[in-house]
Amino acid sequence: MQPGRKFIEDGPGQCSDAEIIAILLGSGGPGYTALDSANALLDKYGTLAGLLNRPLDELATIRGIKATRAIRLAASIELCQRLLNELHRQA
């Protein structure tokens, strides 16, 4: 099942970290899927936390991740950090 379809049908809680990343990436390329690229990211960095503060050019070394997709990933991480900071301030 495609990650986006799984997100819709089963809910976000049933998606793996790689599937969520694949949704952010959007698509793959010839011979690989967005999920392949997401798995390659997690293989290289280990966890979602391992992706924090990675330079864009470093992220772009992964097959299927060029500048635009690296920016999308970095922006989504920044958004999460801002949300966590906001929640921490409200606590």
ChimeraX commands (.cxc) that place a marker at each C-alpha (Angstrom):
marker #1 position 0.00,0.00,0.00 radius 0.5
marker #1 position 1.27,3.46,-0.89 radius 0.5
marker #1 position 2.25,5.57,2.16 radius 0.5
marker #1 position -0.30,8.29,1.39 radius 0.5
marker #1 position -3.11,5.79,1.01 radius 0.5
marker #1 position -2.07,4.07,4.25 radius 0.5
marker #1 position -2.09,7.47,6.00 radius 0.5
marker #1 position -5.66,8.09,4.80 radius 0.5
marker #1 position -7.08,4.60,5.29 radius 0.5
marker #1 position -5.29,3.44,8.44 radius 0.5
marker #1 position -4.41,6.75,10.05 radius 0.5
marker #1 position -1.08,8.46,10.67 radius 0.5
marker #1 position -0.38,6.40,13.79 radius 0.5
marker #1 position -0.15,3.27,11.67 radius 0.5
marker #1 position 2.52,4.73,9.37 radius 0.5
marker #1 position 6.22,4.12,9.96 radius 0.5
marker #1 position 8.69,6.98,10.14 radius 0.5
marker #1 position 9.87,6.06,6.65 radius 0.5
marker #1 position 6.30,6.20,5.31 radius 0.5
marker #1 position 5.77,9.67,6.81 radius 0.5
marker #1 position 9.05,10.88,5.28 radius 0.5
marker #1 position 8.05,9.34,1.94 radius 0.5
marker #1 position 4.80,11.34,2.02 radius 0.5
marker #1 position 6.84,14.53,2.52 radius 0.5
marker #1 position 9.16,13.60,-0.34 radius 0.5
marker #1 position 6.19,13.06,-2.61 radius 0.5
marker #1 position 7.62,10.77,-5.26 radius 0.5
marker #1 position 10.62,8.76,-6.29 radius 0.5
marker #1 position 12.30,8.55,-9.63 radius 0.5
marker #1 position 13.27,6.01,-12.26 radius 0.5
marker #1 position 13.85,2.73,-10.45 radius 0.5
marker #1 position 13.17,3.90,-6.90 radius 0.5
marker #1 position 10.28,5.14,-4.81 radius 0.5
marker #1 position 9.96,7.92,-2.27 radius 0.5
marker #1 position 9.85,5.14,0.32 radius 0.5
marker #1 position 13.23,3.87,-0.93 radius 0.5
marker #1 position 14.68,7.36,-0.41 radius 0.5
marker #1 position 13.08,7.65,3.02 radius 0.5
marker #1 position 14.51,4.30,4.07 radius 0.5
marker #1 position 17.93,5.37,2.78 radius 0.5
marker #1 position 17.73,8.49,4.97 radius 0.5
marker #1 position 16.86,6.48,8.04 radius 0.5
marker #1 position 19.54,3.90,7.24 radius 0.5
marker #1 position 22.14,6.70,7.09 radius 0.5
marker #1 position 21.00,8.73,10.10 radius 0.5
marker #1 position 19.39,6.03,12.23 radius 0.5
marker #1 position 16.38,7.90,13.60 radius 0.5
marker #1 position 14.26,10.98,13.04 radius 0.5
marker #1 position 16.37,12.75,15.66 radius 0.5
marker #1 position 19.41,11.87,13.58 radius 0.5
marker #1 position 18.00,14.06,10.79 radius 0.5
marker #1 position 18.05,17.17,12.98 radius 0.5
marker #1 position 20.25,20.03,11.85 radius 0.5
marker #1 position 21.70,18.17,8.88 radius 0.5
marker #1 position 22.98,20.51,6.17 radius 0.5
marker #1 position 20.86,20.59,3.04 radius 0.5
marker #1 position 23.76,19.48,0.84 radius 0.5
marker #1 position 24.29,16.47,3.11 radius 0.5
marker #1 position 20.64,15.43,2.84 radius 0.5
marker #1 position 20.88,15.87,-0.92 radius 0.5
marker #1 position 23.50,13.11,-1.13 radius 0.5
marker #1 position 20.72,10.53,-0.69 radius 0.5
marker #1 position 19.34,9.09,-3.91 radius 0.5
marker #1 position 16.12,10.89,-4.81 radius 0.5
marker #1 position 16.74,13.84,-2.52 radius 0.5
marker #1 position 17.83,16.95,-4.34 radius 0.5
marker #1 position 17.64,20.55,-3.17 radius 0.5
marker #1 position 13.84,20.91,-3.22 radius 0.5
marker #1 position 13.20,17.72,-1.26 radius 0.5
marker #1 position 16.02,18.49,1.18 radius 0.5
marker #1 position 14.39,21.88,1.79 radius 0.5
marker #1 position 11.00,20.20,2.36 radius 0.5
marker #1 position 12.52,17.86,4.92 radius 0.5
marker #1 position 14.42,20.63,6.68 radius 0.5
marker #1 position 11.30,22.82,6.75 radius 0.5
marker #1 position 9.20,20.03,8.23 radius 0.5
marker #1 position 11.82,19.45,10.92 radius 0.5
marker #1 position 11.93,23.18,11.65 radius 0.5
marker #1 position 8.14,23.26,11.89 radius 0.5
marker #1 position 8.23,20.42,14.43 radius 0.5
marker #1 position 10.92,22.17,16.46 radius 0.5
marker #1 position 8.88,25.38,16.52 radius 0.5
marker #1 position 5.78,23.48,17.61 radius 0.5
marker #1 position 7.70,21.79,20.43 radius 0.5
marker #1 position 9.12,25.15,21.53 radius 0.5
marker #1 position 5.66,26.69,21.52 radius 0.5
marker #1 position 4.24,23.83,23.56 radius 0.5
marker #1 position 7.13,24.08,26.00 radius 0.5
marker #1 position 6.50,27.82,26.48 radius 0.5
marker #1 position 2.82,27.15,27.16 radius 0.5
marker #1 position 3.52,24.48,29.78 radius 0.5
marker link #1:1,2 radius 0.2
marker link #1:2,3 radius 0.2
marker link #1:3,4 radius 0.2
marker link #1:4,5 radius 0.2
marker link #1:5,6 radius 0.2
marker link #1:6,7 radius 0.2
marker link #1:7,8 radius 0.2
marker link #1:8,9 radius 0.2
marker link #1:9,10 radius 0.2
marker link #1:10,11 radius 0.2
marker link #1:11,12 radius 0.2
marker link #1:12,13 radius 0.2
marker link #1:13,14 radius 0.2
marker link #1:14,15 radius 0.2
marker link #1:15,16 radius 0.2
marker link #1:16,17 radius 0.2
marker link #1:17,18 radius 0.2
marker link #1:18,19 radius 0.2
marker link #1:19,20 radius 0.2
marker link #1:20,21 radius 0.2
marker link #1:21,22 radius 0.2
marker link #1:22,23 radius 0.2
marker link #1:23,24 radius 0.2
marker link #1:24,25 radius 0.2
marker link #1:25,26 radius 0.2
marker link #1:26,27 radius 0.2
marker link #1:27,28 radius 0.2
marker link #1:28,29 radius 0.2
marker link #1:29,30 radius 0.2
marker link #1:30,31 radius 0.2
marker link #1:31,32 radius 0.2
marker link #1:32,33 radius 0.2
marker link #1:33,34 radius 0.2
marker link #1:34,35 radius 0.2
marker link #1:35,36 radius 0.2
marker link #1:36,37 radius 0.2
marker link #1:37,38 radius 0.2
marker link #1:38,39 radius 0.2
marker link #1:39,40 radius 0.2
marker link #1:40,41 radius 0.2
marker link #1:41,42 radius 0.2
marker link #1:42,43 radius 0.2
marker link #1:43,44 radius 0.2
marker link #1:44,45 radius 0.2
marker link #1:45,46 radius 0.2
marker link #1:46,47 radius 0.2
marker link #1:47,48 radius 0.2
marker link #1:48,49 radius 0.2
marker link #1:49,50 radius 0.2
marker link #1:50,51 radius 0.2
marker link #1:51,52 radius 0.2
marker link #1:52,53 radius 0.2
marker link #1:53,54 radius 0.2
marker link #1:54,55 radius 0.2
marker link #1:55,56 radius 0.2
marker link #1:56,57 radius 0.2
marker link #1:57,58 radius 0.2
marker link #1:58,59 radius 0.2
marker link #1:59,60 radius 0.2
marker link #1:60,61 radius 0.2
marker link #1:61,62 radius 0.2
marker link #1:62,63 radius 0.2
marker link #1:63,64 radius 0.2
marker link #1:64,65 radius 0.2
marker link #1:65,66 radius 0.2
marker link #1:66,67 radius 0.2
marker link #1:67,68 radius 0.2
marker link #1:68,69 radius 0.2
marker link #1:69,70 radius 0.2
marker link #1:70,71 radius 0.2
marker link #1:71,72 radius 0.2
marker link #1:72,73 radius 0.2
marker link #1:73,74 radius 0.2
marker link #1:74,75 radius 0.2
marker link #1:75,76 radius 0.2
marker link #1:76,77 radius 0.2
marker link #1:77,78 radius 0.2
marker link #1:78,79 radius 0.2
marker link #1:79,80 radius 0.2
marker link #1:80,81 radius 0.2
marker link #1:81,82 radius 0.2
marker link #1:82,83 radius 0.2
marker link #1:83,84 radius 0.2
marker link #1:84,85 radius 0.2
marker link #1:85,86 radius 0.2
marker link #1:86,87 radius 0.2
marker link #1:87,88 radius 0.2
marker link #1:88,89 radius 0.2
marker link #1:89,90 radius 0.2
marker link #1:90,91 radius 0.2
view
